Every structure is written in C-alpha cells, then in structure tokens.
Amino acid sequence: MHYQFVNQCDEELYHFYQCQKSYFALFHQDITYQYIQEDMQGPEGFCEDNHYHCKIYEQDQMIAYLDYMIGYRFSMKHDSHYLWIGLFMVEESLWHRHYGKQIITYLCRQYPTYTLQLACLIQNKNGLSFWNAMGFQEIARSYWGHEEVLILEKEAKEDI
C-alpha cells in the first residue's frame, strides 16, 4: 500500500466519497465538493499543520481515506499524546479483506506513544464492529450534530 497526503478535495476523492453509499446513508448526507472541503477542516482553533488527509492505494486503486489530527482529543482539549481519527473509510467493495486492519495497525506503528480516539455513529454497526475488533473501547457518548456517537479509545502501543 502507499499513502498520498492531500489538503483539498480532488476528483478522485470526490468519486471515492460518492461510492461510500452505506456510510453516508446513515445520516442522509449529500456528497458535494463543498461538503468534502468543509469536512476536511479541523475544529475551530486547531492547528491545521497537525491535520492529515491521506488517500491510500493498493497498486493504482484508491482503497481508503484517512483523516487524522495529532494533538487533539475528545474533550476538545489539545493534548500532544493523542491522535484523533476524524474519518476512516475503506472502499465498501473491499470490506473484509483486512485493509482496514492493516491501515490502522500501520497508523499505530507510526505513532506508538499516542492514544488514538475517534467518534463512531451509534447506528454505524459495521464501523462499531470494526473498531471493537481493533481493540477500541467506549469512553463516552456524545453528539455530532443531531447524531449520537460513541467515543472510542485505544493505546497505539497495544497494536505493536
């Protein structure tokens, strides 16, 4: 696999988002370039220098997208020991081929001293199953807009 870091939406990323119908159907989101660009922005006050957007390829095919921030954690506090996964999607047609596990394991190896956190929509049964299988534990419940989310956490070193 190889990783390409980007800082804005392009045609390939737009098409990738459009193909992830199961995920975006969970909260009835229309996919537009503007939506993706806004979704790529970090929370107010967070330094974009520590915000990464990564297209992930197997050979020449984009198979996944990962958005993460170093130094951000759930309570909106800056903490240099945390890594927040803002969005992680594997191409739906490639689920159950272990790409997700490989990518998150690689991320943990890149940041072995960090605690990883994320929010997962409570109705995202596939996502919750994946994160639980990866060893993430629920630490809180919150809301993203009108949608209830579970806040999950894992020590990166557990995957090394």
C-alpha positions in Angstrom: 0.0 0.0 0.0 1.1 3.6 -0.5 -0.2 6.8 1.0 -0.8 10.1 -0.6 -1.3 13.2 1.6 -3.7 15.8 0.2 -5.1 19.1 1.5 -8.1 19.6 -0.6 -10.8 17.6 -2.4 -10.0 16.5 -5.9 -11.9 14.4 -8.5 -10.7 11.1 -7.2 -11.6 11.9 -3.6 -15.0 13.2 -4.6 -15.7 10.0 -6.5 -14.4 7.9 -3.6 -16.8 9.7 -1.2 -19.7 9.2 -3.6 -19.1 5.4 -3.7 -19.3 5.0 0.1 -23.1 4.9 0.0 -23.6 2.7 3.1 -21.8 5.2 5.3 -23.3 8.4 4.0 -26.8 6.8 4.1 -26.5 6.6 7.9 -27.0 10.3 8.2 -28.5 11.2 4.8 -25.7 13.4 3.6 -25.5 14.7 0.0 -21.9 14.5 -1.2 -20.7 17.7 -2.9 -17.2 19.2 -3.3 -18.2 21.9 -0.8 -19.3 19.3 1.8 -16.0 17.4 1.5 -13.9 20.6 1.7 -15.8 21.6 4.8 -15.5 18.1 6.3 -11.7 18.3 5.8 -11.5 21.3 8.1 -10.4 20.7 11.7 -12.2 22.1 14.7 -12.0 25.8 15.3 -8.7 26.7 16.9 -6.9 23.5 15.9 -3.7 24.0 14.0 -4.1 22.6 10.5 -0.3 21.8 10.5 -1.1 18.7 12.6 -4.1 17.7 10.5 -3.6 15.0 7.8 -5.7 13.8 5.0 -4.5 10.6 3.3 -5.6 8.7 0.3 -4.5 5.1 0.5 -3.8 3.0 -2.5 -3.3 -0.7 -3.3 -1.3 -0.6 -6.6 -3.1 2.2 -8.5 -6.5 1.9 -6.9 -7.6 4.2 -4.1 -8.9 1.8 -1.4 -9.3 4.0 1.6 -9.2 7.5 3.1 -7.9 8.5 6.5 -8.3 11.9 8.2 -6.4 12.3 11.5 -5.2 15.0 13.8 -2.2 14.8 16.1 -2.6 16.6 19.4 -6.4 16.6 19.5 -8.6 14.6 21.8 -12.3 14.2 22.7 -13.0 16.9 25.3 -11.7 19.4 22.7 -8.5 19.8 24.7 -5.2 19.9 23.0 -3.0 17.1 24.2 0.2 16.1 22.5 -0.2 12.5 23.4 -3.4 12.0 21.5 -4.3 11.3 17.9 -7.9 11.8 16.7 -9.2 9.8 13.8 -11.7 12.2 12.2 -12.7 9.9 9.3 -11.7 6.5 8.1 -13.3 4.8 5.2 -12.3 1.7 3.3 -13.9 1.2 -0.2 -17.1 -0.7 0.5 -16.5 -3.4 -2.1 -13.2 -4.2 -0.4 -14.6 -4.7 3.2 -13.5 -8.0 4.9 -10.2 -8.1 3.1 -8.2 -6.8 6.1 -7.3 -3.5 4.5 -8.8 -1.6 7.4 -6.8 -3.6 10.0 -3.6 -3.1 8.0 -4.0 0.6 7.8 -4.9 1.2 11.5 -2.1 -1.1 12.6 0.3 0.9 10.4 -1.0 4.1 12.0 -0.4 2.7 15.4 3.1 1.7 14.5 3.8 5.3 13.2 2.6 6.8 16.5 3.3 4.2 19.2 3.3 6.5 22.1 -0.1 8.0 21.3 -3.6 7.3 22.5 -6.0 7.0 19.5 -9.5 8.3 19.7 -12.5 8.6 17.4 -16.2 9.1 17.3 -18.4 6.5 15.6 -22.0 6.9 14.8 -24.1 4.7 17.1 -26.1 3.4 14.1 -22.9 2.5 12.2 -22.9 -1.2 13.1 -20.2 -2.1 10.6 -17.9 0.7 11.9 -18.5 -0.2 15.6 -17.8 -3.9 14.8 -14.5 -3.0 13.1 -13.4 -0.6 15.9 -14.3 -3.1 18.6 -12.4 -5.8 16.8 -9.4 -3.5 16.6 -9.4 -3.1 20.4 -11.0 0.3 20.8 -13.1 0.8 23.9 -16.0 3.1 24.6 -15.1 6.0 26.9 -18.0 8.4 26.3 -21.1 9.2 24.3 -21.8 12.5 22.6 -23.5 14.0 19.6 -22.2 15.0 16.2 -24.9 17.4 15.0 -28.1 15.5 15.7 -26.5 12.1 15.5 -25.4 10.2 18.6 -21.8 8.9 18.6 -19.7 6.7 20.7 -16.3 8.0 21.6 -13.8 5.2 21.4 -10.2 5.0 22.5 -7.1 2.7 22.3 -3.5 2.9 23.2 -1.4 2.7 19.9 1.2 0.6 21.6 -1.4 -2.2 22.1 -1.1 -2.9 18.3 2.7 -3.1 18.1 
